[in-house]
Amino acid sequence: MTRFAGFDIGGTNARVRLYDADWTPIAERRQGTRGAQPDAIADTIREMLLAACEDAQISPKSLSSVGVGVAAQLDPTGQIVLNAPNLGWRNVEFGALLRAALYPDCGEHQTRIVNDLNAILWGEHCAGAVQTAKNVLAVYVGTGVGGALLCEGTLFQGASGIAGEIGHSKVVPGGRLCGCGERGCVEAYAGGVHLEQLAVEIATRHALDEILRPGDGPVADLKAADRLAAEGQPEFDKLWQRATDYLALVIANACTLLNPSVLLLGGGVLENLNDFRARLLGKVPALVLEAARHELTICSPKLGDDAGVLGAARLAAEFGH
């Protein structure tokens, strides 16, 4: 009987879900990944897959395909991770590592590695918020800032497979250092990791202890920062204004350029920081070219964490190689 597997690999956690032929979930596993190296992640994928198959009481070799979504820039073959800023990987032949880890215990079924935002957008297109839309720009603001494009119902990946990397649009030439290794990216001003760094600097400088929470070194509570920004605390108001100004400009310019019918906005920062999201939503429409703005709908995801695992599984099953 046909079975499919989908993984979502992030900088903190990994998740796998198994599906039957009707795309009904039949098993799921989660595991921490913080700081793990590529070979360790490949082994983790194998262990999670075997455990999930045991839970579902099926043989790993009965799987038709395995899709793996990774927060990374991939080469055109989808086998090499060129840069995964939040995992700390560069030029990693992850496809080979994955095949070595899965074989022979899990058989030789088709395995496909995909960008995590492509997987998320495809999941929302298959069963979520944008099922009927053909032209979509997805922007997710979480640990970083990621994007993906749906053009006439098909994922658009560009000449070298990395279309949609909206988080690395430059807003300040020579500005803050981004995790990608370049400077001035919008992610360096509006991504969750960088917002935390900037919030820690402000809280330390102004003795705003309510922003800091226990951890390995000072760690910022972004929900508390969001509350202070909403209350008009000058430093956090300025930080939120700058971050949403840059982000809104990049998103609006992309909407003007691409003319999508739907702008799908998600990610932990937008889902958890109400004032940050409200500021962003208040700025984007007015910055989009008027002729493009009239056909643009802004919406939120419906599937949550399920979108990435579903999308990875569907992409591997439908387009695997």
N, C-alpha and C positions, 0 to 999 in steps of 0.2 A: 504494500500500500504506500502511496506517495506521502512523503514527509519532507518538511523544509526547516532550515535553521537560520536564524538571524541574530547577529551580534551587534552591540553598540559598545565601542571601546572608548572610554574617556580618560582624562588624566587622573581621575579619582576612583572610578568604578567601571566594571565591565558587567554586561548583562547579556544573557542569551535567552531566546524564546524559541520553542519548537511549535510548528504548525502542522495541521493535517491537510489533506487535499482541498478542503473547503476554507482554508485559512483560519481555522479555529485554533486558538492556543491550546496546547496539550501539556506543556511543561515549561518551567522557567527557572533560571538560576542567576544569582548576582554574586560578585566578588570584588574586593578592593584591588586597585591597581596602582595606587599612588607610588610614584618613583620607580616603577618597574621598567626594566630594560626590554627591548624588543623580543629577545629569545624567551624571557620569562613570560611575557604577554602571550606569545605563541603557545607555550606550555599551559598557561592558564586557560586559554581558549580550548585546548584539547581536554583538560580536566573538567571544565564546565560542560562541555559538550557530552562527554561520557556520562557525567552525573545526571544531566537533563534527560539523556536517553534512558538511563536506568529508571529515573522517575516515571517516564512515559512508558516504560516496559517495552522498548523497541531496540533493535540493534542499530548502532551507529552506522553500520554499513548499508542500512536501509534508507538513509537520507538521500534525497535526490540532489540537494544543493545546500551550500553553506554560504551565506552572505555576511560580510564583516564590515561594518561602518566604523571608520577611524577619523578622528579630528586631525586631518592631515592633508597636505598638498601631495597628490600622487602623480607619477609620471604617466604618459599616455597609455602604457600597458596596464596600469593599475597594480603593478607588482612591486614598485619601488616607492617608498615614502621619501619624498624629497625634503619635506620640512613639516614637522609636527610641533609647533611652538609650545603647546601646553603639555606635551609628552616629553619634549626635549630630544626628539629624534631628528636625525639628518641623514639623507642618502642611505636609507636602510632597505635592504632587499627583503622586505617583510613577506612577500609572496612565497619566496623559497623557504623562509623560516616556518611559515604557516603550513605549507605542504609537508615539510619534514616532520612537524609536530603531529599532524593529523594522520599521516600514513605510518603504519598500515591499519592502526586500530579503527579508524573511521572511514576506511575505504578510499576510493579515488573519484568520488563524486565531484561535480563542478563546484569550484570555490571562487568567489569574487570579492575583492576588496574594493570598497567604495568610500568616497568622502562622506563624512557623517551628515553634513547638511543636505547633500544629494539624497541620502537615505531618508532623512526626515521629511524632506519635501515630497519624495515619491510615496512615502507612507501616508502623508496627508492627502495626496492626490488619489491614492487607491481607496482610502476608507475614511478620510477625515474632512478637514475644512475646505479643501479645494478640489473636490471630486469632479465638479463640472467645469472648472476653469482650465483654459488651455495655455494662458500666458500669465505666469506668476513670478514675482520676485519674492523670495523668502529671505528674511533677515532675522537672525537669532542673536540676541545679546545675552551672553552668559559669562562663562570664564573668559572667553574671547568674544569676537564679533564675527559671525560666519554668515555666508549667504549661499543661495542656490537659485537656479533659473529654470523655469519650465517654459519652453517655447513651442507653441502649437502642439501641446500635449506631450512633448518629448523633453527630457532633461538636456539642457545645453551645457556642454563641457568645454567648448573652446578648442583652439588649435592644439594646445598641449595638455588639455584635460583639467585645467585649473580655473576655468571660468567660475565666477561667483565669489571670489575671494574679496568681498567688499570690505572686510575688516582691515585690509591692508591698502586701502585707498589712502593717499597721503593728504593730510589736512594742515600739517605744519612742516614744511621742508626743513630737514635737519633737526626736527623736534625730538620728543621723548623716544627713548629706545624701546622698540617693540620686541616681543618674544620671537618674532620671525627673524630678528637680526638687523632689520632696517629701522630707520628713524622717521617719526612723524605720522605713523599710521593712525587711523581713527581708533583702532583697537587699543592703542597705547593711551588713549584719553577716555574711552568709554567702555572698554571691556572690564569685566568684573574683577579680574586680578589687579589691573591697573587702578581701578577705582578704590580697591582696598588699600593699595600702596599709598595713594594720594590721601585717602581718609586717615590713615595712620599718621602721615606727616602732619596733617592739620591738627588732629587730636593731640599729638605729642607737643606740637608748638604752642597750642592754646589751652593745654591742660583740660581737654574735654574727655575725661575718663570714661564717661558713659558710652563712648564710641568704641572703646577697647574691650576685648574679651580675652579670657585666658587662652593660651596656645603656645606654640614654639616661637617665642618672640611676640612682639605686638601684632595683634590681629584685629582688623576693623569689623564692626558690626554694621553692615551696610543698611540694614533696616533702621537702625538708630540714626545713621547719617541721613537717610531719606526723610525721617521724621523731622530732624533739625532743619533740613533744607526746606521742607514744607512750612516750618514755623518761621522761616526767614533768617536763620542764623547766617551771618554774612559770609563766612568762609565756605560753608557747605552749599549755600545758595549759589555762590560764585562757581564752585566746582560743578554742581549740577547744571548750571546755565551753560558753562563752556562745553561740557561733555555732550549735552543734548543739542547744542548749537552745531557742533561738528558732525554729530551722528545724523541729525536731521538734514544737513546740507548734503552729505554723502548719499543718503537714502533718496532724497528728493531728486538729486541729479541723476541717479540711476533710474528712477521712475521716468524722468523726462527722456532719457536716452533710450530706454527699453520699451516704454509704453505698455507695461503690464496691465491686465484687467484687475489683478488682485495683488496687494502688498500684504504678505503674511508675516506678522511680527510676533516673535516668541523668544524663548530663552529665560533663564532664571532671573536676570536683572529686571527684565520687563514684567515678569510675572510676579515678582516679590516687592519691587520698589514702586509704589503707587505714584508718588510725586514725580519720580524720574520718568515713568511712562507717560503721565499726563503732560509733562512738559514736551516730551518728544512728539506725542500725537498732536499737540497744539501747534507745532512748528512745521511738520512735514508738508501738509497739504498746500499751504500758501507758497511753498518753495518749488512745487512742481509746476511745470509749464501748464498754463490754463487749459490748453486743448487736450493735454494728456490727463489732467486732473479730473475732468468730467467723467471719464470712463474708469476711474480708479476706485476700487473698494479696498478698505483696510480691514483686515480681520485677524483674529487670534486662532492659534491651533486648537484642534479638538482632541487629538490623541495623546497629548502629553508625552511621557517617556515611551509610550508604545510606538510612536511614529518611527523612530530610528530602527528598532529591531524589525518591525514589519517591513519597512522600506528596504532594508538590507536583504532580508529574506526574499522579497519579491524581485528585487533587481537581480539577485543571483539566479533565481528560478526562471525568470523571464528572459534575461539577457546574458546569462552566465557563459563563460568560455573557459 
